[in-house]
Amino acid sequence: MTRNGTADRPDDLARRVRAGDRRALGRAITLIESQRADDRPQAESLLEALLPHQVDSIRIGISGVPGVGKSTFIEAFGSHAIGQGHRVAVLAVDPSSTLSGGSILGDKTRMETLGRHADAFIRPSPAGATLGGVTRDTREAISVCEAAGYDVVIVETVGVGQSETAVKEMTDLFLLLLSPSGGDELQGMKKGIVELADLVLVNKADGAFETAARHTVSDYRNAIHLLRPASANWQVPVESCSALTGAGIDKAWDLVTAYRAALGASGEIAARRASQSRAWLWSEVSGQLLDALRAHPEVDTRRRQMEERVARGEITPAHAARQLLDAFFGAG
């Protein structure tokens, strides 16, 4: 990574991130997202330098189907949080172009007002081919934003029905955003997604949709009461709001702060983060081992042959995997 033609040293970049330099923060996340092997040592040095400087934050994951108004909601919600004295970072995962790999929608244009605020930072990232677009890079970007002083970090997913578990595993609170609807959507909503939610909000509760929103809230409240609470200290609320008019946004923020207070006092947020960090460790081990396996010359030599034999049904996948592992560990 370079700055004005010279290399960005991790310690210098870390210093500028801690000082609140948003351009440096963007460069830091770009370094973390880099797929170049020679950038990884610098990225790891940067993360190590920033680790002791993370502020006390609330990490919020937001998911919902396309068209539910996630970006409009985040803009209204983030602006309200800033009005309460907070600094807000948004890591918005966009659908990716199959041609360039870049973001298609570009959340900076969809959150124009919030993006201009001095206490906001918005980072659109292409989803790529990973689960819901949520990757190792997203976890690390959260840490970097916290080191830059952002105490509200929002992760917006593409909302394609695959990313809920991934975002739950890297945030403190998972917010499920819904549209006003009849009973058909409730019947079609996967129980597992609702079980993950810490807060359910029905957006677009305005104009012609206001009555439908009230019915949707009632339906989901009844559904939530049939589920076993994930925490003895928190009953999942279901409320309505309108990101367009601002109605209910203050209530949504109050619920987030109530959640943080309740589960912070009980130690559940700290326990969740510790569990997430342990899971992250083994995810890193798995990822790095797989990278090393694929890069191994002997494995690379045998890989295509094994794939073809498996495809023809000549050998089981388990047997082929064992042969590749033997080649990697020098036993074959």
C-alpha positions in Angstrom: 0.0 0.0 0.0 1.3 3.5 -0.8 0.7 7.0 0.2 1.9 9.8 -2.0 4.2 7.4 -3.7 5.8 6.0 -0.5 4.9 2.8 1.4 2.3 3.1 4.2 4.1 1.7 7.2 1.6 -0.2 9.5 2.7 1.9 12.6 2.2 5.2 10.7 -1.2 4.0 9.3 -2.3 2.9 12.7 -1.4 6.3 14.2 -3.4 8.1 11.6 -6.4 5.7 12.1 -6.3 6.4 15.8 -6.2 10.1 15.2 -9.5 9.9 13.3 -8.2 10.3 9.8 -11.0 8.8 7.7 -8.8 8.5 4.6 -6.3 6.5 6.6 -9.2 4.3 7.9 -10.3 3.7 4.3 -6.7 2.8 3.4 -6.4 0.5 6.4 -9.6 -1.5 5.4 -8.3 -1.6 1.8 -5.1 -3.2 3.1 -7.1 -5.7 5.1 -9.2 -6.6 2.1 -6.2 -7.1 -0.2 -5.9 -10.6 -1.6 -2.2 -10.1 -2.2 -0.1 -12.5 -0.1 2.6 -9.8 0.4 0.1 -7.4 1.9 -1.0 -9.9 4.6 2.0 -9.4 7.0 1.4 -5.6 6.9 -2.3 -6.1 7.5 -1.6 -8.3 10.5 1.0 -5.8 11.9 -1.6 -3.0 11.5 -4.3 -5.0 13.4 -1.9 -5.8 16.2 -1.0 -2.1 16.5 -4.7 -1.1 16.7 -6.0 -4.0 18.9 -5.3 -2.2 22.3 -7.1 1.0 21.1 -10.6 -0.3 20.4 -13.3 1.8 22.0 -16.2 0.4 23.9 -18.8 -0.1 21.2 -22.1 -1.7 20.2 -21.9 -3.9 17.1 -25.1 -4.2 15.2 -25.9 -6.5 12.4 -28.8 -5.6 10.1 -30.4 -7.9 7.6 -33.6 -8.1 5.6 -34.7 -9.0 2.1 -33.8 -6.6 -0.8 -36.3 -3.7 -1.0 -37.0 -3.6 2.8 -35.2 -0.3 3.0 -32.1 -1.3 4.9 -30.0 1.6 3.6 -32.7 4.2 4.3 -33.2 2.8 7.8 -29.4 2.8 8.5 -29.2 6.5 7.3 -32.0 7.5 9.7 -30.9 5.3 12.5 -27.2 6.3 12.2 -28.1 10.0 12.0 -30.2 9.7 15.2 -27.3 7.9 17.0 -24.9 10.7 16.0 -27.4 13.2 17.4 -27.1 11.3 20.7 -23.4 11.9 20.7 -22.1 8.7 19.1 -19.8 8.1 16.1 -21.2 5.6 13.5 -19.4 3.3 11.1 -21.3 1.4 8.5 -19.8 -1.6 6.8 -22.2 -2.1 3.9 -21.9 -5.3 1.9 -23.1 -4.7 -1.6 -24.0 -7.3 -4.3 -20.9 -7.8 -6.6 -20.6 -7.4 -10.3 -19.8 -10.7 -12.0 -17.6 -8.8 -14.4 -15.5 -6.5 -12.2 -16.1 -8.0 -8.7 -16.9 -4.5 -7.5 -19.9 -3.2 -5.6 -23.0 -2.6 -7.8 -25.2 -0.3 -5.7 -22.6 1.8 -3.8 -24.0 2.6 -0.4 -22.2 5.9 -0.2 -24.7 7.1 -2.9 -27.6 5.5 -1.1 -26.7 7.1 2.3 -25.6 10.5 1.0 -26.7 12.5 4.0 -25.1 10.2 6.6 -22.0 9.9 4.5 -21.4 13.6 4.7 -21.5 13.7 8.5 -18.1 14.2 10.2 -19.0 11.5 12.8 -19.9 8.9 10.2 -17.9 6.5 8.1 -19.4 4.4 5.4 -17.5 1.6 3.7 -19.2 -0.3 0.8 -17.6 -3.6 0.0 -18.4 -6.1 -2.7 -20.0 -9.3 -1.5 -17.9 -11.5 -3.7 -18.6 -15.2 -3.5 -18.6 -15.6 0.3 -21.6 -16.4 2.5 -23.8 -13.4 2.3 -20.8 -11.2 1.6 -19.7 -11.4 5.3 -16.0 -12.4 5.4 -12.9 -12.4 7.6 -12.3 -8.9 6.3 -15.6 -7.7 7.8 -14.6 -8.9 11.3 -11.2 -7.1 11.0 -12.8 -4.0 9.6 -15.0 -3.8 12.7 -11.9 -3.8 14.9 -10.2 -1.1 12.8 -13.4 1.1 13.0 -13.5 0.8 16.8 -9.8 1.7 17.0 -10.7 4.8 15.0 -13.2 5.8 17.7 -16.5 4.7 16.2 -18.6 3.3 19.0 -21.6 2.3 16.9 -20.6 -0.2 14.2 -23.3 -1.4 11.8 -22.8 -4.3 9.4 -25.4 -4.3 6.6 -25.6 -7.6 4.7 -27.0 -8.2 1.2 -30.0 -9.8 2.7 -30.2 -12.9 0.5 -31.1 -15.3 3.2 -27.6 -16.7 3.7 -25.8 -14.1 5.8 -27.8 -14.1 9.0 -25.7 -16.7 10.9 -22.5 -15.1 9.7 -23.4 -11.6 10.8 -24.8 -12.9 14.1 -21.4 -14.4 14.8 -19.6 -11.1 14.6 -22.0 -8.6 16.2 -23.6 -8.0 19.6 -27.1 -7.4 18.3 -28.8 -8.8 15.3 -31.6 -6.6 13.9 -34.1 -8.1 11.5 -35.8 -5.6 9.3 -39.2 -6.5 7.7 -41.7 -5.0 5.3 -45.4 -4.7 6.1 -47.2 -7.8 4.8 -50.0 -10.2 5.3 -49.8 -13.6 6.9 -48.3 -15.2 3.8 -44.9 -13.7 4.6 -45.1 -14.9 8.2 -45.8 -18.4 7.0 -42.8 -18.2 4.6 -40.4 -16.7 7.0 -37.8 -19.2 8.2 -38.1 -19.9 11.9 -34.3 -20.0 12.2 -33.9 -16.5 11.0 -36.4 -15.2 13.5 -34.7 -17.2 16.3 -31.5 -15.3 15.5 -33.0 -11.9 15.9 -32.4 -9.7 19.0 -34.7 -7.0 17.7 -37.4 -7.1 14.9 -38.5 -3.9 13.2 -41.2 -3.6 10.6 -40.2 -0.7 8.3 -42.3 1.4 5.9 -45.0 1.9 8.6 -46.3 5.0 6.9 -49.1 6.1 4.5 -51.0 3.2 2.9 -48.8 0.6 4.6 -49.4 1.8 8.2 -52.3 -0.5 8.9 -50.5 -3.5 7.3 -47.4 -2.7 9.5 -49.5 -2.9 12.7 -50.8 -6.3 11.6 -47.3 -7.5 10.8 -46.0 -6.4 14.2 -48.9 -8.2 15.9 -48.2 -11.4 13.9 -44.5 -11.4 14.7 -45.0 -10.6 18.3 -47.2 -13.7 18.6 -44.6 -15.8 16.7 -41.8 -14.5 18.9 -43.7 -15.5 22.1 -43.7 -19.1 20.8 -39.9 -19.2 20.7 -37.7 -19.8 23.6 -35.8 -16.6 24.5 -32.1 -16.8 23.8 -31.4 -14.7 26.9 -33.2 -14.7 30.3 -32.5 -11.0 30.4 -34.1 -10.1 27.1 -37.4 -10.7 25.4 -37.1 -9.9 21.7 -39.2 -6.8 20.9 -41.1 -6.3 17.7 -41.9 -2.7 16.7 -42.7 -0.7 13.7 -40.9 2.3 12.2 -40.7 4.5 9.1 -37.2 5.3 7.9 -38.8 7.6 5.4 -40.6 9.8 8.0 -38.4 9.1 11.0 -41.3 7.7 13.0 -40.1 5.0 15.5 -36.4 5.6 14.9 -35.9 7.0 18.4 -37.7 4.0 19.8 -35.4 1.7 17.8 -32.3 3.4 19.3 -33.8 3.2 22.8 -34.2 -0.6 22.4 -30.6 -1.0 21.2 -29.4 0.9 24.3 -31.7 -1.1 26.5 -30.3 -4.3 25.0 -26.8 -3.2 25.5 -27.4 -2.2 29.1 -29.3 -5.4 30.0 -26.9 -7.9 28.4 -23.8 -5.8 29.2 -24.7 -5.9 32.9 -25.3 -9.6 32.8 -22.0 -10.3 31.0 -23.6 -11.8 28.0 -22.2 -9.4 25.5 -18.7 -10.0 26.8 -19.3 -13.8 26.7 -20.6 -13.6 23.2 -17.6 -11.7 22.0 -15.2 -14.1 23.7 -17.0 -17.0 22.0 -16.9 -15.2 18.6 -13.2 -14.6 19.0 -12.6 -18.3 19.7 -14.6 -19.3 16.6 -12.8 -16.7 14.6 -9.4 -18.2 15.7 -10.4 -21.6 14.3 -11.9 -20.1 11.2 -8.6 -18.4 10.6 -6.7 -21.7 11.2 -9.0 -23.5 8.7 -8.7 -20.7 6.1 -4.9 -20.5 6.3 -4.5 -24.3 6.2 -6.7 -24.5 3.1 -4.7 -21.7 1.5 -1.4 -23.5 2.3 -2.9 -26.8 1.0 -3.9 -25.4 -2.3 -0.5 -23.6 -2.7 1.5 -26.8 -2.0 3.2 -27.9 -5.3 2.6 -31.7 -4.8 -1.0 -31.1 -3.9 -1.4 -28.8 -7.0 0.1 -31.6 -9.1 -2.4 -34.2 -7.9 -5.5 -32.0 -7.4 -6.8 -32.1 -11.0 -6.4 -35.8 -11.2 -8.2 -36.4 -7.9 -11.0 -34.1 -9.0 -11.5 -35.9 -12.3 -11.4 -39.3 -10.6 -14.0 -38.2 -8.1 -16.2 -36.8 -10.9 -16.0 -40.1 -12.8 -17.0 -42.0 -9.6 -13.7 -43.9 -9.6 -12.8 -42.8 -6.0 -14.7 -41.4 -3.1 -14.2 -37.8 -2.1 -13.0 -38.9 1.3 -10.3 -41.2 -0.2 -9.3 -38.4 -2.6 -9.1 -35.9 0.2 -6.9 -38.3 2.2 -4.5 -38.7 -0.7 -4.2 -34.9 -1.1 -3.6 -34.5 2.7 -1.0 -37.2 2.6 0.8 -35.3 -0.3 0.6 -32.1 1.8 2.1 -33.7 4.9 4.7 -35.7 3.0 3.2 -39.2 3.6 2.3 -39.9 0.0 
